């Protein structure tokens, strides 16, 4: 918002909160509250969020902040990539015994033009953000 971008936050159930750079005060604080006060919902699918996000402008950046990435998540998210859309995904590392399934999910996303990075506890998210944002062929981190 401070850089002048419109920002939307979509929950898994498809509810979206949109804020514009000229908004100040309470609306921005309300939006930020959604980022820090997230409650675990009963949604097991990203389908509603994908439908909502897919209705947005073709030139926007989609950033998926996920818990653990599953193959079903990757299948749903892969539908968003259309050539113009930039798509980035951040997820927690796989739990023991889930690494192979997670690797398949990451491969599927990357085959559809997504960029992915893990967000480990205790690691500054800015380093991961910069790694994903780096131009193709110049991946860092």
C-alpha positions, 0 to 999 in steps of 0.5 A: 500500500505504501508503494502505491499498489492496490492489495487484496487478501483472499481467504481460502473460502473466497472472501476477499478484502481489497484496499487501495493505496490512498486509504489510510487509518482504520481500513488499513489497520483492519486489513493488517488485522486479517494478516496477523489474526488468522484463524484456522478455518475448516476449508480443505480446498483453495477452489473458492479462493482460486475462483475469486482471484481468477476474476482479477486483472490479468497483470497482477501478482498473486502471492499464496501464503500457505501452511503445508503445500499439498498436491491438491493445493498445487492443482488448484493454484496451477489454474491461475497461471495464464502467461501474464499473471505472476504467481508466487507461493510460500509454504511451510516445509513438509512434515516428516514423511510428506517430503515426496508428496510436497516435491510433486506439488512444487514440481507441478506449480513450477511447471505452471510458471509459479515460483515457490519458496519455503518459509522456515520458522526463524528465517527472515521472510524478506530473504525468501521474498527476494529469492522468489522475486529475482529474475529467472536464472538469477535465483538467490537463497 
